[in-house]
Amino acid sequence: MPDTPSTGAADAGLHLEATLDQLADGLVLIDREWRYTYLNRAAEQYMRLTSEQIVGRTLWELFPDAATNDFGEPMRRAMKERTVTYVRAYHSALELWLETRIYPTADGIAVHLRDVSDIERQQRELDDAVDRALRMTALLDISNEAFITEDLDYHVTYWNRGAEQIYGWTREEAVGRDIRTLIYDEATHFEKAAAELASTGRWSGELHQRAKDGRRIVVACRWQAVLDEQGRPSSYFAVNSDITSVHEQREVESRARRLESLGTLAGGIAHDLNNVLTPVLMSVQLLKTMTPSPEQAELLEGMQSAIIRGADMISQVLSFARGVEGARDLVQARALIDELRKLTLAVLPKSIEVVIVDDEVPPMIGDATQILQVIVNLVTNARDAMPDGGTLTISLREQTVHATSTSRPSLSTGRHVAIAVADSGGGMSDEIVGRIFDPFFTTKGVGEGTGLGLSSSLAIARSHGGDLTVASELGSGSVFTLLIPAADSSSLDDKSAGTAEDAPLEGRGRLVLVIDDEENIRSIVSQTLERHGYRTVQAQNGRDAISVMAAHGDDVALVLTDMMMPVMDGAAVASYLREHHPAVAVVASSGLNAAAAVERARGVGVRHFIPKPFTTETLMRALRDALNE
């Protein structure tokens, strides 16, 4: 009996379904309600679900991100506009690159899926390889380094633009040449490096080489053997960097590192010396108040001058170690020359005649110790420039600097005091004059100078808003001129007003907490304060100070604290006081670099700071100012 129509249709449907299941590509049918109605076996594999798990569920239920990913919009467009759409993108949920065509059907849409992950991966790998090759080729030519390839006989086979710039040979001139004769005067060091390269497959180090114009250059080399498929060397690849300027600076940098270490050590020593000098200086000043005999008073005055001079020297050490800084006060040039006579001029060789041209000049604004240090440096250099004797001339004059006469922004304009130191020595060449202020440059022999005197002097001059210049000719001696800004009328008025200040107020029984980890400093400061009408309590660190504050409450009017202490330092103490005892005045002190310590003190709200070692007057003024606020 022949098949009925319904039986034939069913068989045809099964046959079609079986055929679709043989396809390598996926096929999915979705109705107008976005429900899956059919998917073949390949689609099941792509989606990692069976037909039973998918059919009847909606696209948005199975793939919630379809509304926003690359596939959702083309499917909506095909469904709405009844047009064929196409998309090729990565499906994150399926972890596949899919090439998808969406066809409108009578009941909805049919989605044809093809896995192109392998094709996409291969294409991307190819694109990446091409891109890397192009970038590598471009980098080889834009790099400032020399990239050179050589055969096993060291003949150049590749020469990039960096090599052209470093050595001066063009690519056409270099390719085919033996590298040993091309860029080496003497190949001994090259041969040693080449032997290691052949033995180990790589070598790195520094070599002296030659450019086309005959210049000697220092090159940092990184060489590598290129291996063939059998693992045997087939060529050599060299990356060479011109480090001539770096090589020339290396010794200077090494000396700078040693100097930095020395500066750190000097700073620590200076801190300890300041802590030693503080009680000594205050003890001397305390003894001077106890009605000594004239002989004792003279002795104490000499001791005080020596201690202050030592403190000034320590200040110079700290300036050298931590940077140029210092007070800015009225400085009389004639007073500096008088001091110079005592310190330096009196011990010059008798073969050197000293001439001083002392014109009337206005006072300067600056640090007397630092300015004197510069003059002493200049006089010492002048002496060394006249080993067989000669004439040393020191002259003072007023000089006006106009805005159009200087190209250095830090040099202030207006009135300056010019202090010139001239010698009748052999003079200097233009080359030496051009480098005379460079750090570590010196014309003296090993052990006779560090090359820091003039560079430090220049730094001091410029920190004052001034300058230090030199004029010299071979056979005609040298003249160094130090410019320091003169004090203007407002500065003179301010300083005059300062000298007319009332004497520091007495303590009037107010209680001061003295915090310092040095017992000698605590003791002498307390004695000095008590002699001036204060009452005192002591603490050896911040933690003890908190206990003292708890015991004495609001009776403490002022806290004098060292900034650098164990357990709890001065900054932490100041922070605690600002929070718990805001009415208590605070004065900070330190034997370390003053500028850094002041900055740290200000950071925790402390406005009054005195560097160690301090005099009794300095201490009393600081306490008065803090209490008045």
Number of C-alpha atoms within 10 A of each C-alpha: 3 6 9 8 9 9 11 12 12 11 13 12 12 12 12 11 15 13 11 17 18 12 13 14 17 23 23 20 22 25 19 13 12 19 19 22 18 18 24 22 22 21 25 18 12 17 18 11 12 14 17 9 11 19 16 16 16 17 18 13 12 15 13 13 15 17 14 9 14 15 20 17 15 18 28 16 15 22 24 13 11 16 15 17 19 15 16 17 16 19 15 10 12 13 11 18 20 21 18 22 19 26 19 22 16 9 13 20 25 25 22 19 21 20 20 17 16 11 11 17 12 12 12 12 12 12 12 12 12 12 12 12 12 12 12 12 12 11 14 19 18 12 13 18 23 24 22 22 23 23 18 13 11 16 20 23 18 17 23 22 20 23 26 22 15 19 23 17 19 15 16 11 12 23 18 15 15 16 18 18 12 18 20 17 13 13 16 11 13 16 12 10 20 18 14 13 17 15 11 11 17 19 18 16 11 18 17 18 21 21 17 14 9 12 9 16 18 19 22 17 18 16 21 20 23 17 13 10 7 7 8 11 16 14 19 25 19 20 18 24 19 23 14 15 10 12 16 11 12 12 12 15 14 11 14 14 12 12 15 15 13 13 19 15 13 19 23 17 17 23 21 13 18 23 21 17 20 23 23 19 24 23 22 20 19 16 14 18 10 9 9 13 10 9 9 13 17 13 15 19 15 13 16 20 13 13 18 18 13 16 21 16 16 21 28 20 19 25 21 18 21 19 17 21 19 19 11 12 16 19 19 17 23 16 12 17 22 11 13 17 13 11 12 15 20 11 9 16 14 10 12 19 14 15 13 13 12 14 11 11 17 20 20 25 23 24 18 20 17 23 20 17 20 21 23 20 17 24 24 15 16 25 22 14 20 20 13 11 18 20 18 22 18 22 17 21 17 17 17 15 16 12 13 7 9 12 8 10 9 13 21 20 17 13 19 25 25 24 22 23 24 22 29 20 24 16 20 20 12 13 8 14 17 11 12 18 22 16 16 20 18 19 13 12 8 8 6 9 13 16 17 16 23 22 17 21 24 20 19 26 23 20 18 25 19 23 22 22 13 16 15 20 15 12 12 14 20 22 22 22 22 25 28 29 27 25 21 14 9 9 15 16 12 11 14 12 10 10 10 9 8 8 11 16 15 16 19 11 13 17 21 25 23 24 28 29 19 15 14 16 23 22 16 18 24 20 17 19 22 19 14 17 15 17 19 22 17 20 20 20 24 26 15 15 22 15 12 16 19 10 11 12 11 12 12 21 18 20 26 25 29 28 28 20 18 13 11 16 19 26 24 15 22 28 17 15 19 17 9 12 15 12 13 18 24 27 25 25 25 26 29 24 22 21 16 12 21 20 14 15 25 16 13 17 14 20 16 18 25 21 22 23 29 20 20 19 13 14 21 19 17 20 25 16 15 20 17 9 6
